[in-house]
Amino acid sequence: MRRALTSVGPGHGDLGGAGAGDGQDHASRLWHVTLSVSGKPAPLSEVRRGLEQLAHDHPFLLTSRYADDHAEIRYWEEARDLHDAAAVALRLWGEHRSSAQLPPWEIVGLEVIDRSTYHQRVAEGYGPPPAHPVGVHPY
């Protein structure tokens, strides 16, 4: 069964919701996802256009940074557990490579952390800053 991708903007609290379409109630949590991809260099204009198309098609994306040979996508995922959030993240690039005309890069990194860990890192000054401004930006 294919699970829909979901997200919320920064500053939203934990949400309750149903599991992956099984009809049972499962407590959902928010997970901050950072997906890193890289590969052979591609024209910057094509990389940007592909990431913008991905963000348009799937507005759960908070921010993307890119160069001609790598990119980073950050967003919030609502999922029952880390395994579910990671599974969705690992499918994201491949499933949307054709529709968004993304470069044929491979996933080279994935970080999935819960909401409290994300906010703790930011508060302590060693985590990623909140994803502002939202959108697609060059490195």
VONUNU-850495 format. One record per residue: x, y, z of N, C-alpha, C in turn. Coordinates in Angstrom, 1 decimal. Each point is the difference from the previous one (the first is absolute). Layout:
N
[[X; Y; Z]; [X; Y; Z]; [X; Y; Z]]
...
***
This chain:
139
[[0.8; -1.2; 0.0]; [-0.8; 1.2; 0.0]; [0.9; 1.2; 0.0]]
[[-0.3; 1.0; -0.8]; [0.8; 1.2; -0.1]; [-0.6; 1.0; 1.0]]
[[1.0; 0.6; 0.7]; [-0.4; 0.9; 1.1]; [0.2; 1.5; -0.5]]
[[-0.9; 0.8; 0.2]; [0.1; 1.4; -0.4]; [1.0; 0.7; 0.9]]
[[0.8; 0.9; -0.7]; [0.9; 0.8; 0.8]; [-0.7; 1.2; 0.6]]
[[0.4; 0.3; 1.2]; [-0.7; 1.1; 0.8]; [1.1; 0.8; 0.7]]
[[-0.4; 1.2; 0.3]; [0.9; 0.9; 0.8]; [-0.8; 1.1; 0.6]]
[[0.8; 0.8; 0.9]; [-0.5; 1.2; 0.5]; [1.1; 1.0; 0.0]]
[[-0.4; 1.3; 0.1]; [1.1; 1.0; 0.0]; [0.7; 0.1; 1.4]]
[[1.0; 0.7; 0.0]; [0.8; 0.1; 1.3]; [-0.9; 0.6; 1.1]]
[[0.2; -0.4; 1.2]; [-0.7; 0.5; 1.2]; [-1.3; -0.7; 0.3]]
[[-0.4; -1.0; -0.8]; [-1.2; -0.7; 0.3]; [0.3; -1.1; 1.0]]
[[-1.0; -0.3; 0.8]; [0.2; -1.1; 1.0]; [-0.2; -1.4; -0.5]]
[[0.2; -0.9; 0.9]; [-0.2; -1.4; -0.4]; [-1.5; -0.2; -0.4]]
[[-0.2; -0.9; -0.9]; [-1.4; -0.2; -0.5]; [-0.3; -1.5; 0.3]]
[[-1.3; -0.3; 0.3]; [-0.5; -1.3; 0.0]; [-0.6; -0.4; -1.3]]
[[0.0; -1.2; -0.3]; [-0.6; -0.4; -1.3]; [-0.1; -1.5; -0.2]]
[[-0.5; -0.4; -1.1]; [-0.1; -1.4; -0.3]; [1.3; -0.5; -0.6]]
[[0.1; -1.3; 0.1]; [1.2; -0.7; -0.5]; [0.0; 0.0; -1.5]]
[[0.8; -0.8; -0.6]; [0.2; 0.0; -1.5]; [-1.2; -0.7; -0.6]]
[[-1.2; 0.6; 0.2]; [-1.2; -0.5; -0.7]; [-0.5; -1.3; 0.5]]
[[0.3; -0.4; 1.2]; [-0.4; -1.3; 0.5]; [-1.3; 0.1; 0.8]]
[[-0.5; 1.2; 0.2]; [-1.3; 0.1; 0.7]; [0.1; 0.1; 1.5]]
[[1.2; -0.2; 0.5]; [0.3; 0.0; 1.4]; [0.6; 1.4; 0.4]]
[[-0.3; 0.4; 1.2]; [0.6; 1.3; 0.5]; [1.4; -0.3; 0.5]]
[[0.9; 0.7; -0.4]; [1.4; -0.1; 0.4]; [0.4; 1.4; 0.4]]
[[0.8; 0.2; 1.0]; [0.5; 1.3; 0.3]; [1.1; 0.4; -1.0]]
[[-0.2; 1.1; -0.7]; [1.0; 0.5; -0.9]; [0.8; 1.0; 0.7]]
[[1.3; 0.1; -0.5]; [0.9; 1.0; 0.5]; [0.6; 0.7; -1.2]]
[[0.6; 1.2; 0.3]; [0.7; 0.7; -1.1]; [1.5; -0.3; 0.1]]
[[0.5; -0.2; -1.2]; [1.4; -0.4; -0.2]; [0.6; 1.0; -1.0]]
[[1.2; 0.6; 0.4]; [0.7; 0.9; -0.9]; [0.9; -0.9; -0.9]]
[[-0.2; 0.2; -1.3]; [0.8; -0.8; -1.0]; [0.9; 0.8; -0.8]]
[[1.3; -0.4; -0.1]; [0.9; 0.6; -0.9]; [0.5; -1.1; -0.9]]
[[-0.3; 0.2; -1.3]; [0.4; -1.0; -1.1]; [1.1; 0.7; -0.8]]
[[1.1; -0.7; -0.1]; [1.1; 0.5; -0.9]; [0.2; -0.9; -1.2]]
[[0.1; 0.6; -1.1]; [0.2; -0.8; -1.3]; [1.2; 0.6; -0.7]]
[[0.6; -0.8; -0.9]; [1.1; 0.5; -0.8]; [0.3; -0.9; -1.2]]
[[0.7; 0.6; -0.9]; [0.3; -0.8; -1.2]; [0.8; 0.9; -1.0]]
[[0.0; -0.4; -1.3]; [0.7; 0.7; -1.0]; [-0.6; 1.4; -0.1]]
[[0.9; 1.0; -0.3]; [-0.5; 1.4; -0.1]; [-1.1; 0.1; -1.1]]
[[-0.9; 0.9; 0.3]; [-1.1; 0.3; -0.9]; [-0.1; 1.5; 0.0]]
[[-0.6; 0.6; -1.1]; [-0.1; 1.4; 0.0]; [-0.8; 0.5; 1.1]]
[[0.5; 1.1; 0.7]; [-0.7; 0.6; 1.2]; [-1.4; 0.3; -0.3]]
[[-0.3; 0.5; -1.2]; [-1.4; 0.4; -0.3]; [-0.9; -1.2; 0.0]]
[[0.5; -1.1; -0.4]; [-0.8; -1.2; -0.1]; [-0.2; -0.6; 1.5]]
[[1.0; 0.1; 0.8]; [-0.1; -0.5; 1.4]; [-1.0; 0.8; 0.7]]
[[0.1; 1.4; -0.1]; [-0.9; 0.9; 0.6]; [-1.5; -0.3; -0.4]]
[[-0.2; -0.1; -1.3]; [-1.3; -0.2; -0.6]; [-0.6; -1.3; 0.5]]
[[0.8; -1.1; 0.1]; [-0.5; -1.2; 0.5]; [-0.4; 0.0; 1.5]]
[[0.8; 0.7; 0.8]; [-0.3; 0.1; 1.4]; [-1.2; 0.9; 0.2]]
[[-0.1; 1.1; -0.8]; [-1.2; 0.8; 0.1]; [-1.3; -0.8; -0.4]]
[[0.1; -0.8; -1.0]; [-1.1; -0.9; -0.4]; [-0.4; -0.9; 1.1]]
[[1.0; -0.6; 0.6]; [-0.2; -1.0; 1.1]; [-0.7; 0.8; 1.2]]
[[0.4; 1.2; 0.3]; [-0.6; 0.8; 1.0]; [-1.4; 0.4; -0.3]]
[[-0.3; 0.2; -1.3]; [-1.3; 0.4; -0.5]; [-0.9; -1.2; 0.1]]
[[0.5; -1.2; -0.4]; [-0.8; -1.2; 0.0]; [-0.3; -0.5; 1.4]]
[[1.0; 0.3; 0.9]; [-0.1; -0.6; 1.4]; [0.4; 1.1; 0.9]]
[[-1.0; 0.9; 0.4]; [0.3; 1.2; 0.8]; [0.4; -0.3; 1.4]]
[[0.3; -1.3; 0.4]; [0.5; -0.3; 1.3]; [1.4; 0.4; 0.1]]
[[0.7; 0.2; -1.1]; [1.5; 0.4; 0.0]; [0.1; 1.4; 0.7]]
[[0.9; 0.1; 0.9]; [0.3; 1.3; 0.7]; [1.0; 0.7; -0.8]]
[[1.1; -0.6; -0.3]; [1.1; 0.7; -0.7]; [0.9; -1.0; -0.7]]
[[0.6; 0.4; -1.1]; [0.9; -0.7; -0.7]; [1.2; 0.8; -0.3]]
[[1.2; -0.5; 0.1]; [1.2; 0.7; -0.4]; [0.7; -0.9; -1.1]]
[[0.6; 0.6; -0.9]; [0.6; -0.7; -1.1]; [1.2; 0.6; -0.6]]
[[0.8; -0.9; -0.7]; [1.2; 0.4; -0.8]; [-0.2; -0.9; -1.2]]
[[1.0; 0.1; -0.9]; [-0.1; -0.8; -1.3]; [0.1; -1.5; 0.2]]
[[0.6; -0.4; 1.2]; [0.2; -1.5; 0.1]; [-0.6; -0.5; 1.4]]
[[-0.7; 0.8; 0.7]; [-0.6; -0.5; 1.2]; [-1.2; 0.9; 0.5]]
[[-0.8; -0.5; 0.8]; [-1.1; 0.8; 0.6]; [-0.4; -0.6; 1.4]]
[[-0.7; 0.8; 0.7]; [-0.5; -0.3; 1.3]; [-1.4; 0.4; 0.1]]
[[-0.9; -0.9; 0.5]; [-1.4; 0.3; 0.1]; [-0.4; -0.2; 1.5]]
[[-0.6; 1.1; 0.5]; [-0.4; -0.1; 1.4]; [-1.5; 0.2; 0.2]]
[[-0.6; -0.8; 0.8]; [-1.5; 0.1; 0.2]; [-0.4; -0.7; 1.3]]
[[-1.3; 0.2; 0.4]; [-0.6; -0.7; 1.1]; [-0.9; -1.1; -0.6]]
[[0.1; -1.1; 0.6]; [-0.8; -1.2; -0.4]; [-0.8; -0.4; 1.2]]
[[-1.3; -0.3; -0.2]; [-0.8; -0.5; 1.1]; [0.0; -1.6; -0.2]]
[[0.4; -0.7; 1.0]; [0.0; -1.5; -0.1]; [-0.1; -0.6; 1.3]]
[[-0.4; -1.2; 0.0]; [-0.2; -0.8; 1.3]; [1.4; -0.2; 0.7]]
[[1.0; -0.3; -0.8]; [1.3; -0.2; 0.7]; [1.1; 0.4; -1.0]]
[[1.3; -0.1; 0.4]; [1.1; 0.3; -0.8]; [0.1; -0.9; -1.3]]
[[-0.3; -1.2; 0.2]; [0.0; -0.9; -1.2]; [-0.9; 0.5; -1.1]]
[[-1.2; 0.4; 0.3]; [-1.0; 0.5; -1.0]; [0.5; 1.3; -0.6]]
[[0.5; 0.9; 0.8]; [0.5; 1.3; -0.5]; [1.2; -0.3; -0.9]]
[[0.9; -0.9; 0.4]; [1.2; -0.2; -0.9]; [-0.4; -0.7; -1.3]]
[[-0.9; -0.9; 0.1]; [-0.5; -0.7; -1.2]; [-0.5; 1.0; -1.0]]
[[-0.9; 0.9; 0.4]; [-0.5; 1.0; -0.9]; [1.1; 0.9; -0.6]]
[[1.0; 0.4; 0.9]; [1.1; 0.8; -0.5]; [0.8; -0.7; -1.0]]
[[0.3; -1.3; 0.2]; [0.8; -0.8; -0.9]; [-0.7; -0.2; -1.4]]
[[-1.3; 0.1; 0.0]; [-0.7; -0.1; -1.3]; [-0.2; 1.3; -0.7]]
[[0.2; 1.1; 0.7]; [-0.4; 1.3; -0.6]; [0.8; 0.3; -1.3]]
[[1.3; -0.1; 0.0]; [0.7; 0.4; -1.2]; [-0.3; -0.9; -1.2]]
[[0.0; -1.3; 0.2]; [-0.2; -0.9; -1.1]; [-1.4; 0.1; -0.6]]
[[-1.0; 0.1; 0.9]; [-1.4; 0.0; -0.5]; [-0.3; 1.3; -0.7]]
[[0.7; 1.1; 0.2]; [-0.3; 1.2; -0.6]; [1.1; 0.5; -1.0]]
[[1.0; -0.9; -0.3]; [1.0; 0.3; -0.9]; [-0.5; 0.4; -1.4]]
[[-1.0; -0.8; -0.5]; [-0.5; 0.2; -1.3]; [-1.0; 1.2; -0.1]]
[[-0.9; 0.0; 1.0]; [-1.1; 1.0; -0.1]; [0.6; 1.4; 0.2]]
[[1.0; 0.2; 0.9]; [0.6; 1.3; 0.2]; [1.3; 0.2; -0.9]]
[[0.3; -1.0; -0.8]; [1.2; 0.0; -0.8]; [1.3; 0.4; 0.8]]
[[0.1; -0.8; 1.1]; [1.2; 0.2; 0.9]; [1.2; -0.7; -0.6]]
[[1.2; 0.4; 0.3]; [1.2; -0.6; -0.5]; [0.0; -1.5; 0.5]]
[[0.7; -0.8; -0.7]; [0.1; -1.5; 0.3]; [1.0; -0.2; 1.2]]
[[-0.1; 0.7; 1.0]; [0.9; -0.1; 1.2]; [-0.4; -1.1; 0.9]]
[[0.9; -0.4; 0.9]; [-0.3; -1.0; 1.0]; [-0.1; 0.7; 1.4]]
[[-0.8; -0.7; 0.8]; [-0.1; 0.5; 1.4]; [1.3; -0.4; 0.7]]
[[0.7; 1.0; 0.6]; [1.3; -0.2; 0.7]; [-0.1; 0.3; 1.5]]
[[-1.1; 0.5; 0.4]; [-0.2; 0.3; 1.5]; [-1.4; 0.1; 0.4]]
[[-0.3; -0.4; 1.2]; [-1.4; 0.2; 0.5]; [0.1; 0.1; 1.5]]
[[-0.6; 1.1; 0.5]; [-0.1; 0.2; 1.4]; [-1.5; 0.2; 0.3]]
[[-0.5; -0.8; 1.0]; [-1.3; 0.1; 0.5]; [0.0; 0.1; 1.5]]
[[-0.4; 1.2; 0.5]; [0.0; 0.2; 1.5]; [-1.4; 0.4; 0.4]]
[[-0.3; -0.3; 1.2]; [-1.3; 0.4; 0.5]; [0.0; 1.5; 0.3]]
[[-1.2; 0.6; 0.2]; [-0.2; 1.4; 0.2]; [0.7; 0.5; 1.2]]
[[0.0; -0.7; 1.1]; [0.6; 0.6; 1.2]; [1.6; 0.0; -0.2]]
[[0.5; -1.0; -0.6]; [1.5; 0.0; -0.3]; [0.4; 1.1; -0.9]]
[[-0.8; 0.3; -1.0]; [0.2; 1.1; -0.9]; [0.1; 1.3; 0.7]]
[[-1.1; 0.2; 0.8]; [0.0; 1.3; 0.8]; [1.0; 0.1; 1.1]]
[[0.4; -1.1; 0.6]; [1.1; 0.0; 0.9]; [1.3; 0.4; -0.6]]
[[0.3; -0.6; -1.2]; [1.2; 0.3; -0.7]; [0.1; 1.5; -0.4]]
[[-1.2; 0.5; -0.5]; [0.0; 1.5; -0.3]; [0.2; 0.8; 1.2]]
[[-0.6; -0.3; 1.1]; [0.1; 0.8; 1.2]; [1.4; 0.0; 0.5]]
[[0.7; -1.1; -0.1]; [1.4; -0.2; 0.5]; [1.0; 0.6; -1.0]]
[[-0.5; 0.4; -1.2]; [0.9; 0.7; -1.0]; [0.8; -0.9; -0.9]]
[[-0.2; -1.3; 0.1]; [0.8; -0.8; -0.9]; [-0.9; -0.8; -1.0]]
[[-1.3; 0.3; 0.0]; [-0.8; -0.6; -1.0]; [-0.2; 0.9; -1.2]]
[[-0.7; -0.5; -1.0]; [-0.3; 0.9; -1.2]; [-1.0; 1.1; 0.5]]
[[0.2; 1.2; -0.5]; [-0.9; 1.0; 0.3]; [-1.4; -0.3; -0.6]]
[[-1.1; 0.6; 0.5]; [-1.3; -0.2; -0.6]; [0.1; 0.3; -1.5]]
[[-0.7; -0.7; -0.8]; [0.0; 0.1; -1.5]; [-0.6; 1.3; -0.5]]
[[0.7; 1.0; 0.1]; [-0.4; 1.3; -0.5]; [1.1; 0.6; -0.9]]
[[-0.3; 0.5; -1.1]; [-1.3; 0.1; -0.6]; [-0.4; -1.3; -0.6]]
[[-1.3; -0.3; -0.1]; [-0.5; -1.2; -0.6]; [0.2; 0.2; -1.5]]
[[0.4; -1.1; -0.7]; [0.1; 0.0; -1.4]; [1.2; -0.7; -0.5]]
[[0.4; 0.2; -1.2]; [1.1; -0.6; -0.7]; [1.1; 1.0; -0.1]]
[[1.2; -0.3; 0.5]; [1.1; 1.0; 0.0]; [1.3; -0.7; -0.4]]
[[0.9; 0.7; -0.7]; [1.4; -0.5; -0.2]; [0.8; 0.0; 1.3]]
[[1.0; -0.9; 0.0]; [0.9; 0.0; 1.2]; [0.8; 1.3; 0.0]]
***
